[in-house]
Amino acid sequence: MTKMALGTHPFLLGFDGLERLVERTAKTGTDGYPPYNIEQTSKGSYRVTLAVAGFGAPDLSITVEDSTLTVRGRLPTDTPEREYLHRGIAGRPFQRAFVLADGVEVGKASMENGLLHIDLNRRPAERVVKNIEISKG
């Protein structure tokens, strides 16, 4: 018995990109930095919160491309060298990506107490019913 790939099941017509989506999701940064929360703020609304202590708004960028929300952080270039006796606060560049479902749009982003909040909203799906005529021969 052969195992079928996810996107090749005979009942899943036109879902060729589904397998690529699953692979892309698996590669979206698994190092755990920076830590984040995802909460549902209301029906169809979500908030992604990343702990970005030590980063200012100019050090962060948020982009959406091909249904992927990507947050990047870079260290400021004008920070003086410091001698640490203990360094427990991570301060390294990062990239964190989240794959968005169809109909999910990025709203506003804000910073508060070292936390970056990104609001997401889901558009209601439109139901489309289409009758298909059957032609002869």
C-alpha positions as a Markdown table, in Angstrom:
| # | Residue | x | y | z |
|---|---|---|---|---|
| 1 | Met | 0.0 | 0.0 | 0.0 |
| 2 | Thr | 1.4 | 3.4 | -1.0 |
| 3 | Lys | 1.1 | 6.4 | 1.2 |
| 4 | Met | -0.4 | 9.4 | -0.6 |
| 5 | Ala | 1.0 | 12.9 | -0.1 |
| 6 | Leu | -1.3 | 15.4 | 1.5 |
| 7 | Gly | -2.1 | 17.4 | -1.6 |
| 8 | Thr | -2.6 | 14.4 | -3.9 |
| 9 | His | -5.6 | 12.8 | -2.3 |
| 10 | Pro | -8.3 | 12.4 | -5.0 |
| 11 | Phe | -10.9 | 14.4 | -3.0 |
| 12 | Leu | -8.6 | 17.4 | -2.5 |
| 13 | Leu | -8.7 | 18.9 | -6.0 |
| 14 | Gly | -6.7 | 22.1 | -6.4 |
| 15 | Phe | -5.0 | 21.9 | -3.0 |
| 16 | Asp | -1.5 | 21.5 | -4.5 |
| 17 | Gly | -0.2 | 24.3 | -2.4 |
| 18 | Leu | -1.4 | 22.8 | 0.9 |
| 19 | Glu | 1.7 | 20.6 | 1.2 |
| 20 | Arg | 4.0 | 23.6 | 0.5 |
| 21 | Leu | 2.0 | 25.6 | 3.2 |
| 22 | Val | 2.6 | 22.9 | 5.8 |
| 23 | Glu | 6.3 | 22.7 | 5.0 |
| 24 | Arg | 6.6 | 26.5 | 5.1 |
| 25 | Thr | 4.9 | 26.6 | 8.5 |
| 26 | Ala | 7.3 | 24.0 | 9.9 |
| 27 | Lys | 10.2 | 26.2 | 8.9 |
| 28 | Thr | 9.0 | 29.5 | 10.5 |
| 29 | Gly | 11.6 | 29.7 | 13.3 |
| 30 | Thr | 11.6 | 27.0 | 16.0 |
| 31 | Asp | 14.3 | 28.5 | 18.2 |
| 32 | Gly | 11.8 | 30.0 | 20.7 |
| 33 | Tyr | 13.1 | 33.5 | 20.5 |
| 34 | Pro | 11.5 | 35.9 | 21.0 |
| 35 | Pro | 8.7 | 34.3 | 23.1 |
| 36 | Tyr | 5.2 | 35.1 | 21.9 |
| 37 | Asn | 1.5 | 34.7 | 22.7 |
| 38 | Ile | -1.5 | 34.4 | 20.4 |
| 39 | Glu | -4.8 | 35.3 | 21.8 |
| 40 | Gln | -8.3 | 35.6 | 20.5 |
| 41 | Thr | -9.6 | 39.0 | 21.4 |
| 42 | Ser | -13.1 | 38.6 | 19.9 |
| 43 | Lys | -14.8 | 36.5 | 17.3 |
| 44 | Gly | -12.7 | 36.8 | 14.2 |
| 45 | Ser | -10.0 | 39.0 | 15.9 |
| 46 | Tyr | -6.6 | 37.9 | 17.2 |
| 47 | Arg | -3.6 | 39.5 | 18.8 |
| 48 | Val | 0.0 | 38.3 | 18.4 |
| 49 | Thr | 2.2 | 39.6 | 21.2 |
| 50 | Leu | 6.0 | 39.2 | 21.1 |
| 51 | Ala | 8.3 | 39.9 | 24.1 |
| 52 | Val | 10.9 | 42.3 | 22.5 |
| 53 | Ala | 12.7 | 43.7 | 25.6 |
| 54 | Gly | 15.6 | 45.9 | 24.5 |
| 55 | Phe | 14.2 | 46.6 | 21.0 |
| 56 | Gly | 12.7 | 50.0 | 20.1 |
| 57 | Ala | 10.2 | 50.6 | 17.3 |
| 58 | Pro | 13.0 | 51.7 | 14.8 |
| 59 | Asp | 14.7 | 48.3 | 15.4 |
| 60 | Leu | 11.7 | 46.3 | 14.4 |
| 61 | Ser | 10.0 | 45.6 | 11.0 |
| 62 | Ile | 6.7 | 43.9 | 10.3 |
| 63 | Thr | 5.9 | 42.7 | 6.8 |
| 64 | Val | 3.2 | 40.6 | 5.1 |
| 65 | Glu | 4.1 | 38.6 | 2.0 |
| 66 | Asp | 2.4 | 35.6 | 0.5 |
| 67 | Ser | 0.2 | 35.2 | 3.5 |
| 68 | Thr | 3.1 | 35.2 | 5.9 |
| 69 | Leu | 3.4 | 37.7 | 8.7 |
| 70 | Thr | 7.1 | 38.3 | 9.4 |
| 71 | Val | 8.5 | 40.2 | 12.4 |
| 72 | Arg | 12.2 | 41.1 | 12.3 |
| 73 | Gly | 14.4 | 42.6 | 15.0 |
| 74 | Arg | 17.8 | 44.1 | 14.5 |
| 75 | Leu | 20.1 | 45.4 | 17.2 |
| 76 | Pro | 20.7 | 49.1 | 17.0 |
| 77 | Thr | 24.1 | 49.9 | 15.5 |
| 78 | Asp | 24.9 | 52.8 | 17.9 |
| 79 | Thr | 25.0 | 50.8 | 21.1 |
| 80 | Pro | 28.3 | 51.1 | 23.0 |
| 81 | Glu | 30.2 | 48.0 | 24.0 |
| 82 | Arg | 29.3 | 46.9 | 27.5 |
| 83 | Glu | 31.0 | 44.6 | 30.0 |
| 84 | Tyr | 28.3 | 42.3 | 31.5 |
| 85 | Leu | 28.8 | 40.5 | 34.8 |
| 86 | His | 25.6 | 38.5 | 34.0 |
| 87 | Arg | 23.6 | 38.6 | 30.8 |
| 88 | Gly | 20.2 | 37.1 | 31.2 |
| 89 | Ile | 18.3 | 39.3 | 28.7 |
| 90 | Ala | 18.6 | 38.0 | 25.2 |
| 91 | Gly | 19.6 | 40.8 | 22.8 |
| 92 | Arg | 20.1 | 39.3 | 19.4 |
| 93 | Pro | 18.6 | 39.8 | 16.0 |
| 94 | Phe | 15.6 | 37.6 | 15.2 |
| 95 | Gln | 13.0 | 36.7 | 12.6 |
| 96 | Arg | 9.7 | 35.3 | 13.6 |
| 97 | Ala | 7.1 | 34.3 | 11.0 |
| 98 | Phe | 3.4 | 33.4 | 11.2 |
| 99 | Val | 1.4 | 31.9 | 8.3 |
| 100 | Leu | -1.9 | 33.6 | 8.0 |
| 101 | Ala | -5.1 | 31.9 | 6.8 |
| 102 | Asp | -7.1 | 33.2 | 3.8 |
| 103 | Gly | -9.1 | 36.2 | 4.9 |
| 104 | Val | -6.9 | 37.2 | 7.8 |
| 105 | Glu | -5.6 | 40.7 | 7.6 |
| 106 | Val | -3.1 | 42.5 | 9.7 |
| 107 | Gly | -4.5 | 45.5 | 11.5 |
| 108 | Lys | -2.4 | 47.8 | 13.7 |
| 109 | Ala | 0.8 | 47.2 | 15.6 |
| 110 | Ser | 1.8 | 48.9 | 18.9 |
| 111 | Met | 4.5 | 48.7 | 21.5 |
| 112 | Glu | 3.9 | 48.7 | 25.2 |
| 113 | Asn | 6.2 | 47.9 | 28.1 |
| 114 | Gly | 8.6 | 45.8 | 26.0 |
| 115 | Leu | 5.8 | 44.0 | 24.2 |
| 116 | Leu | 5.0 | 44.2 | 20.5 |
| 117 | His | 1.3 | 43.8 | 19.8 |
| 118 | Ile | 0.0 | 43.0 | 16.3 |
| 119 | Asp | -3.8 | 42.8 | 15.8 |
| 120 | Leu | -5.2 | 40.5 | 13.2 |
| 121 | Asn | -8.8 | 40.5 | 11.8 |
| 122 | Arg | -10.6 | 37.8 | 9.9 |
| 123 | Arg | -12.9 | 38.9 | 7.1 |
| 124 | Pro | -16.2 | 37.0 | 7.0 |
| 125 | Ala | -16.1 | 34.5 | 4.2 |
| 126 | Glu | -18.5 | 35.1 | 1.3 |
| 127 | Arg | -20.6 | 32.2 | 0.4 |
| 128 | Val | -20.8 | 31.8 | -3.4 |
| 129 | Val | -23.3 | 29.5 | -5.0 |
| 130 | Lys | -22.9 | 29.1 | -8.8 |
| 131 | Asn | -25.1 | 26.9 | -11.0 |
| 132 | Ile | -23.3 | 25.2 | -13.8 |
| 133 | Glu | -25.2 | 24.5 | -17.0 |
| 134 | Ile | -24.8 | 21.1 | -18.7 |
| 135 | Ser | -24.2 | 21.3 | -22.4 |
| 136 | Lys | -25.0 | 18.6 | -24.9 |
| 137 | Gly | -22.1 | 16.7 | -26.5 |
